[in-house]
Amino acid sequence: FMDQFDKHHIRIECLRFHEYGVSKWAAIGQTYKLDDSARIKTEQLTNWQDTLRDVGWQIVAT
């Protein structure tokens, strides 16, 4: 699927799960529905980044 894109002009950033939305949901009386299953370990993130680099994608971290 991703081979159709020009790898020289696209950079990919792999972002971790965050909980910035929890307080917003609470403010409107709702429960934040994402649970711990959405979290990944540092090792998993590194593996994804390495895999993408290995096939030629540019990985950025901000």
PDB file of N, CA, C and O in Angstrom:
ATOM      1  N   PHE A   1       0.815  -1.202   0.000  1.00  0.00           N
ATOM      2  CA  PHE A   1       0.000   0.000   0.000  1.00  0.00           C
ATOM      3  C   PHE A   1       0.856   1.263   0.000  1.00  0.00           C
ATOM      4  O   PHE A   1       0.615   2.171  -0.795  1.00  0.00           O
ATOM      5  N   MET A   2       1.846   1.332   0.875  1.00  0.00           N
ATOM      6  CA  MET A   2       2.624   2.565   1.014  1.00  0.00           C
ATOM      7  C   MET A   2       3.649   2.754  -0.097  1.00  0.00           C
ATOM      8  O   MET A   2       4.212   3.840  -0.235  1.00  0.00           O
ATOM      9  N   ASP A   3       3.898   1.729  -0.882  1.00  0.00           N
ATOM     10  CA  ASP A   3       4.861   1.848  -1.976  1.00  0.00           C
ATOM     11  C   ASP A   3       4.411   2.824  -3.053  1.00  0.00           C
ATOM     12  O   ASP A   3       5.229   3.267  -3.859  1.00  0.00           O
ATOM     13  N   GLN A   4       3.136   3.166  -3.084  1.00  0.00           N
ATOM     14  CA  GLN A   4       2.635   4.091  -4.095  1.00  0.00           C
ATOM     15  C   GLN A   4       3.019   5.546  -3.804  1.00  0.00           C
ATOM     16  O   GLN A   4       2.837   6.410  -4.663  1.00  0.00           O
ATOM     17  N   PHE A   5       3.543   5.828  -2.619  1.00  0.00           N
ATOM     18  CA  PHE A   5       3.887   7.188  -2.226  1.00  0.00           C
ATOM     19  C   PHE A   5       5.377   7.456  -2.419  1.00  0.00           C
ATOM     20  O   PHE A   5       6.198   6.541  -2.352  1.00  0.00           O
ATOM     21  N   ASP A   6       5.713   8.720  -2.659  1.00  0.00           N
ATOM     22  CA  ASP A   6       7.099   9.139  -2.840  1.00  0.00           C
ATOM     23  C   ASP A   6       7.772   9.279  -1.481  1.00  0.00           C
ATOM     24  O   ASP A   6       7.496  10.227  -0.745  1.00  0.00           O
ATOM     25  N   LYS A   7       8.641   8.354  -1.149  1.00  0.00           N
ATOM     26  CA  LYS A   7       9.283   8.327   0.168  1.00  0.00           C
ATOM     27  C   LYS A   7      10.221   9.509   0.402  1.00  0.00           C
ATOM     28  O   LYS A   7      10.582   9.793   1.544  1.00  0.00           O
ATOM     29  N   HIS A   8      10.615  10.192  -0.654  1.00  0.00           N
ATOM     30  CA  HIS A   8      11.553  11.308  -0.511  1.00  0.00           C
ATOM     31  C   HIS A   8      10.871  12.595  -0.069  1.00  0.00           C
ATOM     32  O   HIS A   8      11.545  13.530   0.364  1.00  0.00           O
ATOM     33  N   HIS A   9       9.565  12.657  -0.169  1.00  0.00           N
ATOM     34  CA  HIS A   9       8.847  13.884   0.180  1.00  0.00           C
ATOM     35  C   HIS A   9       7.878  13.714   1.346  1.00  0.00           C
ATOM     36  O   HIS A   9       7.133  14.634   1.682  1.00  0.00           O
ATOM     37  N   ILE A  10       7.891  12.554   1.950  1.00  0.00           N
ATOM     38  CA  ILE A  10       6.987  12.280   3.071  1.00  0.00           C
ATOM     39  C   ILE A  10       7.815  11.846   4.271  1.00  0.00           C
ATOM     40  O   ILE A  10       8.717  11.014   4.161  1.00  0.00           O
ATOM     41  N   ARG A  11       7.489  12.426   5.413  1.00  0.00           N
ATOM     42  CA  ARG A  11       8.122  12.010   6.665  1.00  0.00           C
ATOM     43  C   ARG A  11       7.023  11.468   7.575  1.00  0.00           C
ATOM     44  O   ARG A  11       5.889  11.945   7.549  1.00  0.00           O
ATOM     45  N   ILE A  12       7.366  10.487   8.362  1.00  0.00           N
ATOM     46  CA  ILE A  12       6.394   9.841   9.244  1.00  0.00           C
ATOM     47  C   ILE A  12       6.819  10.040  10.693  1.00  0.00           C
ATOM     48  O   ILE A  12       7.988   9.876  11.044  1.00  0.00           O
ATOM     49  N   GLU A  13       5.850  10.396  11.524  1.00  0.00           N
ATOM     50  CA  GLU A  13       6.102  10.475  12.956  1.00  0.00           C
ATOM     51  C   GLU A  13       5.164   9.498  13.653  1.00  0.00           C
ATOM     52  O   GLU A  13       3.947   9.567  13.478  1.00  0.00           O
ATOM     53  N   CYS A  14       5.721   8.603  14.429  1.00  0.00           N
ATOM     54  CA  CYS A  14       4.940   7.629  15.180  1.00  0.00           C
ATOM     55  C   CYS A  14       4.683   8.220  16.563  1.00  0.00           C
ATOM     56  O   CYS A  14       5.614   8.423  17.342  1.00  0.00           O
ATOM     57  N   LEU A  15       3.437   8.489  16.855  1.00  0.00           N
ATOM     58  CA  LEU A  15       3.084   9.130  18.119  1.00  0.00           C
ATOM     59  C   LEU A  15       2.496   8.124  19.094  1.00  0.00           C
ATOM     60  O   LEU A  15       1.781   7.197  18.713  1.00  0.00           O
ATOM     61  N   ARG A  16       2.814   8.334  20.341  1.00  0.00           N
ATOM     62  CA  ARG A  16       2.267   7.490  21.402  1.00  0.00           C
ATOM     63  C   ARG A  16       0.837   7.920  21.731  1.00  0.00           C
ATOM     64  O   ARG A  16       0.409   9.028  21.410  1.00  0.00           O
ATOM     65  N   PHE A  17       0.130   7.028  22.366  1.00  0.00           N
ATOM     66  CA  PHE A  17      -1.193   7.310  22.916  1.00  0.00           C
ATOM     67  C   PHE A  17      -1.056   8.375  24.001  1.00  0.00           C
ATOM     68  O   PHE A  17      -0.090   8.375  24.763  1.00  0.00           O
ATOM     69  N   HIS A  18      -2.009   9.263  24.062  1.00  0.00           N
ATOM     70  CA  HIS A  18      -1.999  10.264  25.135  1.00  0.00           C
ATOM     71  C   HIS A  18      -3.395  10.353  25.746  1.00  0.00           C
ATOM     72  O   HIS A  18      -4.352   9.790  25.214  1.00  0.00           O
ATOM     73  N   GLU A  19      -3.501  11.049  26.842  1.00  0.00           N
ATOM     74  CA  GLU A  19      -4.789  11.182  27.533  1.00  0.00           C
ATOM     75  C   GLU A  19      -5.250  12.637  27.598  1.00  0.00           C
ATOM     76  O   GLU A  19      -5.952  13.022  28.533  1.00  0.00           O
ATOM     77  N   TYR A  20      -4.861  13.445  26.617  1.00  0.00           N
ATOM     78  CA  TYR A  20      -5.237  14.856  26.628  1.00  0.00           C
ATOM     79  C   TYR A  20      -6.753  15.058  26.600  1.00  0.00           C
ATOM     80  O   TYR A  20      -7.251  16.076  27.082  1.00  0.00           O
ATOM     81  N   GLY A  21      -7.472  14.116  26.052  1.00  0.00           N
ATOM     82  CA  GLY A  21      -8.911  14.271  25.931  1.00  0.00           C
ATOM     83  C   GLY A  21      -9.717  13.883  27.162  1.00  0.00           C
ATOM     84  O   GLY A  21     -10.918  14.147  27.215  1.00  0.00           O
ATOM     85  N   VAL A  22      -9.085  13.264  28.152  1.00  0.00           N
ATOM     86  CA  VAL A  22      -9.807  12.764  29.324  1.00  0.00           C
ATOM     87  C   VAL A  22     -10.586  13.872  30.018  1.00  0.00           C
ATOM     88  O   VAL A  22     -11.770  13.702  30.308  1.00  0.00           O
ATOM     89  N   SER A  23      -9.949  14.992  30.286  1.00  0.00           N
ATOM     90  CA  SER A  23     -10.631  16.077  31.010  1.00  0.00           C
ATOM     91  C   SER A  23     -11.763  16.682  30.180  1.00  0.00           C
ATOM     92  O   SER A  23     -12.773  17.116  30.735  1.00  0.00           O
ATOM     93  N   LYS A  24     -11.606  16.712  28.876  1.00  0.00           N
ATOM     94  CA  LYS A  24     -12.666  17.251  28.013  1.00  0.00           C
ATOM     95  C   LYS A  24     -13.905  16.362  28.073  1.00  0.00           C
ATOM     96  O   LYS A  24     -15.030  16.853  28.163  1.00  0.00           O
ATOM     97  N   TRP A  25     -13.687  15.053  28.024  1.00  0.00           N
ATOM     98  CA  TRP A  25     -14.811  14.124  28.122  1.00  0.00           C
ATOM     99  C   TRP A  25     -15.480  14.242  29.488  1.00  0.00           C
ATOM    100  O   TRP A  25     -16.708  14.241  29.578  1.00  0.00           O
ATOM    101  N   ALA A  26     -14.689  14.341  30.543  1.00  0.00           N
ATOM    102  CA  ALA A  26     -15.237  14.465  31.901  1.00  0.00           C
ATOM    103  C   ALA A  26     -16.059  15.744  32.029  1.00  0.00           C
ATOM    104  O   ALA A  26     -17.091  15.750  32.701  1.00  0.00           O
ATOM    105  N   ALA A  27     -15.613  16.822  31.394  1.00  0.00           N
ATOM    106  CA  ALA A  27     -16.311  18.108  31.473  1.00  0.00           C
ATOM    107  C   ALA A  27     -17.714  18.037  30.876  1.00  0.00           C
ATOM    108  O   ALA A  27     -18.598  18.799  31.268  1.00  0.00           O
ATOM    109  N   ILE A  28     -17.915  17.128  29.935  1.00  0.00           N
ATOM    110  CA  ILE A  28     -19.255  16.991  29.349  1.00  0.00           C
ATOM    111  C   ILE A  28     -19.993  15.770  29.904  1.00  0.00           C
ATOM    112  O   ILE A  28     -21.017  15.345  29.369  1.00  0.00           O
ATOM    113  N   GLY A  29     -19.447  15.223  30.985  1.00  0.00           N
ATOM    114  CA  GLY A  29     -20.122  14.123  31.670  1.00  0.00           C
ATOM    115  C   GLY A  29     -20.003  12.774  30.990  1.00  0.00           C
ATOM    116  O   GLY A  29     -20.829  11.889  31.211  1.00  0.00           O
ATOM    117  N   GLN A  30     -18.979  12.612  30.163  1.00  0.00           N
ATOM    118  CA  GLN A  30     -18.796  11.359  29.437  1.00  0.00           C
ATOM    119  C   GLN A  30     -17.545  10.634  29.927  1.00  0.00           C
ATOM    120  O   GLN A  30     -16.658  11.237  30.532  1.00  0.00           O
ATOM    121  N   THR A  31     -17.491   9.348  29.660  1.00  0.00           N
ATOM    122  CA  THR A  31     -16.331   8.534  30.009  1.00  0.00           C
ATOM    123  C   THR A  31     -15.407   8.437  28.809  1.00  0.00           C
ATOM    124  O   THR A  31     -15.856   8.177  27.692  1.00  0.00           O
ATOM    125  N   TYR A  32     -14.126   8.645  29.035  1.00  0.00           N
ATOM    126  CA  TYR A  32     -13.120   8.496  27.985  1.00  0.00           C
ATOM    127  C   TYR A  32     -12.987   7.009  27.692  1.00  0.00           C
ATOM    128  O   TYR A  32     -12.673   6.235  28.596  1.00  0.00           O
ATOM    129  N   LYS A  33     -13.217   6.590  26.458  1.00  0.00           N
ATOM    130  CA  LYS A  33     -13.381   5.170  26.164  1.00  0.00           C
ATOM    131  C   LYS A  33     -12.114   4.423  25.755  1.00  0.00           C
ATOM    132  O   LYS A  33     -12.128   3.194  25.683  1.00  0.00           O
ATOM    133  N   LEU A  34     -11.030   5.128  25.489  1.00  0.00           N
ATOM    134  CA  LEU A  34      -9.801   4.405  25.169  1.00  0.00           C
ATOM    135  C   LEU A  34      -9.168   3.911  26.457  1.00  0.00           C
ATOM    136  O   LEU A  34      -9.071   4.650  27.437  1.00  0.00           O
ATOM    137  N   ASP A  35      -8.744   2.670  26.450  1.00  0.00           N
ATOM    138  CA  ASP A  35      -8.150   2.115  27.662  1.00  0.00           C
ATOM    139  C   ASP A  35      -6.664   1.821  27.445  1.00  0.00           C
ATOM    140  O   ASP A  35      -6.077   2.243  26.449  1.00  0.00           O
ATOM    141  N   ASP A  36      -6.078   1.107  28.373  1.00  0.00           N
ATOM    142  CA  ASP A  36      -4.647   0.824  28.308  1.00  0.00           C
ATOM    143  C   ASP A  36      -4.235   0.007  27.088  1.00  0.00           C
ATOM    144  O   ASP A  36      -3.051  -0.036  26.753  1.00  0.00           O
ATOM    145  N   SER A  37      -5.177  -0.633  26.424  1.00  0.00           N
ATOM    146  CA  SER A  37      -4.819  -1.424  25.248  1.00  0.00           C
ATOM    147  C   SER A  37      -4.317  -0.534  24.111  1.00  0.00           C
ATOM    148  O   SER A  37      -3.682  -1.029  23.180  1.00  0.00           O
ATOM    149  N   ALA A  38      -4.590   0.764  24.173  1.00  0.00           N
ATOM    150  CA  ALA A  38      -4.119   1.694  23.148  1.00  0.00           C
ATOM    151  C   ALA A  38      -2.665   2.114  23.372  1.00  0.00           C
ATOM    152  O   ALA A  38      -2.056   2.736  22.502  1.00  0.00           O
ATOM    153  N   ARG A  39      -2.123   1.782  24.515  1.00  0.00           N
ATOM    154  CA  ARG A  39      -0.739   2.164  24.836  1.00  0.00           C
ATOM    155  C   ARG A  39       0.242   1.165  24.221  1.00  0.00           C
ATOM    156  O   ARG A  39      -0.042  -0.028  24.116  1.00  0.00           O
ATOM    157  N   ILE A  40       1.398   1.683  23.822  1.00  0.00           N
ATOM    158  CA  ILE A  40       2.450   0.791  23.350  1.00  0.00           C
ATOM    159  C   ILE A  40       3.713   1.043  24.169  1.00  0.00           C
ATOM    160  O   ILE A  40       3.927   2.134  24.696  1.00  0.00           O
ATOM    161  N   LYS A  41       4.527   0.021  24.258  1.00  0.00           N
ATOM    162  CA  LYS A  41       5.788   0.130  24.984  1.00  0.00           C
ATOM    163  C   LYS A  41       6.826   0.801  24.088  1.00  0.00           C
ATOM    164  O   LYS A  41       6.703   0.795  22.863  1.00  0.00           O
ATOM    165  N   THR A  42       7.842   1.373  24.711  1.00  0.00           N
ATOM    166  CA  THR A  42       8.922   2.026  23.964  1.00  0.00           C
ATOM    167  C   THR A  42       9.529   1.073  22.946  1.00  0.00           C
ATOM    168  O   THR A  42       9.833   1.468  21.821  1.00  0.00           O
ATOM    169  N   GLU A  43       9.704  -0.181  23.343  1.00  0.00           N
ATOM    170  CA  GLU A  43      10.279  -1.180  22.435  1.00  0.00           C
ATOM    171  C   GLU A  43       9.406  -1.378  21.195  1.00  0.00           C
ATOM    172  O   GLU A  43       9.924  -1.514  20.086  1.00  0.00           O
ATOM    173  N   GLN A  44       8.091  -1.393  21.377  1.00  0.00           N
ATOM    174  CA  GLN A  44       7.184  -1.556  20.241  1.00  0.00           C
ATOM    175  C   GLN A  44       7.275  -0.359  19.296  1.00  0.00           C
ATOM    176  O   GLN A  44       7.298  -0.526  18.077  1.00  0.00           O
ATOM    177  N   LEU A  45       7.327   0.842  19.859  1.00  0.00           N
ATOM    178  CA  LEU A  45       7.435   2.051  19.046  1.00  0.00           C
ATOM    179  C   LEU A  45       8.742   2.036  18.254  1.00  0.00           C
ATOM    180  O   LEU A  45       8.759   2.340  17.061  1.00  0.00           O
ATOM    181  N   THR A  46       9.820   1.683  18.922  1.00  0.00           N
ATOM    182  CA  THR A  46      11.127   1.611  18.266  1.00  0.00           C
ATOM    183  C   THR A  46      11.108   0.586  17.136  1.00  0.00           C
ATOM    184  O   THR A  46      11.672   0.832  16.070  1.00  0.00           O
ATOM    185  N   ASN A  47      10.471  -0.554  17.356  1.00  0.00           N
ATOM    186  CA  ASN A  47      10.375  -1.582  16.311  1.00  0.00           C
ATOM    187  C   ASN A  47       9.630  -1.067  15.086  1.00  0.00           C
ATOM    188  O   ASN A  47      10.056  -1.310  13.957  1.00  0.00           O
ATOM    189  N   TRP A  48       8.526  -0.360  15.295  1.00  0.00           N
ATOM    190  CA  TRP A  48       7.771   0.217  14.178  1.00  0.00           C
ATOM    191  C   TRP A  48       8.634   1.213  13.404  1.00  0.00           C
ATOM    192  O   TRP A  48       8.676   1.191  12.174  1.00  0.00           O
ATOM    193  N   GLN A  49       9.320   2.085  14.144  1.00  0.00           N
ATOM    194  CA  GLN A  49      10.170   3.084  13.498  1.00  0.00           C
ATOM    195  C   GLN A  49      11.293   2.415  12.705  1.00  0.00           C
ATOM    196  O   GLN A  49      11.571   2.808  11.572  1.00  0.00           O
ATOM    197  N   ASP A  50      11.929   1.419  13.287  1.00  0.00           N
ATOM    198  CA  ASP A  50      13.006   0.702  12.600  1.00  0.00           C
ATOM    199  C   ASP A  50      12.498   0.016  11.338  1.00  0.00           C
ATOM    200  O   ASP A  50      13.166   0.040  10.305  1.00  0.00           O
ATOM    201  N   THR A  51      11.329  -0.588  11.417  1.00  0.00           N
ATOM    202  CA  THR A  51      10.745  -1.264  10.255  1.00  0.00           C
ATOM    203  C   THR A  51      10.481  -0.274   9.129  1.00  0.00           C
ATOM    204  O   THR A  51      10.787  -0.550   7.969  1.00  0.00           O
ATOM    205  N   LEU A  52       9.916   0.872   9.470  1.00  0.00           N
ATOM    206  CA  LEU A  52       9.646   1.892   8.454  1.00  0.00           C
ATOM    207  C   LEU A  52      10.943   2.428   7.848  1.00  0.00           C
ATOM    208  O   LEU A  52      11.025   2.630   6.636  1.00  0.00           O
ATOM    209  N   ARG A  53      11.945   2.657   8.678  1.00  0.00           N
ATOM    210  CA  ARG A  53      13.257   3.116   8.175  1.00  0.00           C
ATOM    211  C   ARG A  53      13.870   2.073   7.235  1.00  0.00           C
ATOM    212  O   ARG A  53      14.428   2.416   6.193  1.00  0.00           O
ATOM    213  N   ASP A  54      13.759   0.805   7.614  1.00  0.00           N
ATOM    214  CA  ASP A  54      14.352  -0.278   6.824  1.00  0.00           C
ATOM    215  C   ASP A  54      13.803  -0.337   5.405  1.00  0.00           C
ATOM    216  O   ASP A  54      14.498  -0.789   4.494  1.00  0.00           O
ATOM    217  N   VAL A  55      12.577   0.109   5.204  1.00  0.00           N
ATOM    218  CA  VAL A  55      11.996   0.089   3.858  1.00  0.00           C
ATOM    219  C   VAL A  55      12.049   1.463   3.195  1.00  0.00           C
ATOM    220  O   VAL A  55      11.410   1.691   2.168  1.00  0.00           O
ATOM    221  N   GLY A  56      12.823   2.382   3.798  1.00  0.00           N
ATOM    222  CA  GLY A  56      13.102   3.643   3.127  1.00  0.00           C
ATOM    223  C   GLY A  56      12.335   4.871   3.553  1.00  0.00           C
ATOM    224  O   GLY A  56      12.492   5.928   2.942  1.00  0.00           O
ATOM    225  N   TRP A  57      11.507   4.771   4.582  1.00  0.00           N
ATOM    226  CA  TRP A  57      10.744   5.939   5.030  1.00  0.00           C
ATOM    227  C   TRP A  57      11.566   6.804   5.967  1.00  0.00           C
ATOM    228  O   TRP A  57      12.389   6.301   6.733  1.00  0.00           O
ATOM    229  N   GLN A  58      11.336   8.119   5.900  1.00  0.00           N
ATOM    230  CA  GLN A  58      11.991   9.062   6.804  1.00  0.00           C
ATOM    231  C   GLN A  58      11.153   9.173   8.073  1.00  0.00           C
ATOM    232  O   GLN A  58       9.961   9.474   8.011  1.00  0.00           O
ATOM    233  N   ILE A  59      11.775   8.931   9.218  1.00  0.00           N
ATOM    234  CA  ILE A  59      11.085   9.007  10.502  1.00  0.00           C
ATOM    235  C   ILE A  59      11.543  10.274  11.211  1.00  0.00           C
ATOM    236  O   ILE A  59      12.739  10.556  11.277  1.00  0.00           O
ATOM    237  N   VAL A  60      10.590  11.038  11.742  1.00  0.00           N
ATOM    238  CA  VAL A  60      10.914  12.255  12.486  1.00  0.00           C
ATOM    239  C   VAL A  60      10.370  12.141  13.899  1.00  0.00           C
ATOM    240  O   VAL A  60       9.426  11.396  14.163  1.00  0.00           O
ATOM    241  N   ALA A  61      10.981  12.890  14.795  1.00  0.00           N
ATOM    242  CA  ALA A  61      10.503  12.963  16.175  1.00  0.00           C
ATOM    243  C   ALA A  61      10.473  14.432  16.574  1.00  0.00           C
ATOM    244  O   ALA A  61      11.476  15.137  16.467  1.00  0.00           O
ATOM    245  N   THR A  62       9.324  14.879  17.029  1.00  0.00           N
ATOM    246  CA  THR A  62       9.210  16.280  17.448  1.00  0.00           C
ATOM    247  C   THR A  62       8.913  16.363  18.921  1.00  0.00           C
ATOM    248  O   THR A  62       8.781  17.460  19.463  1.00  0.00           O
TER     249      THR A  62
END
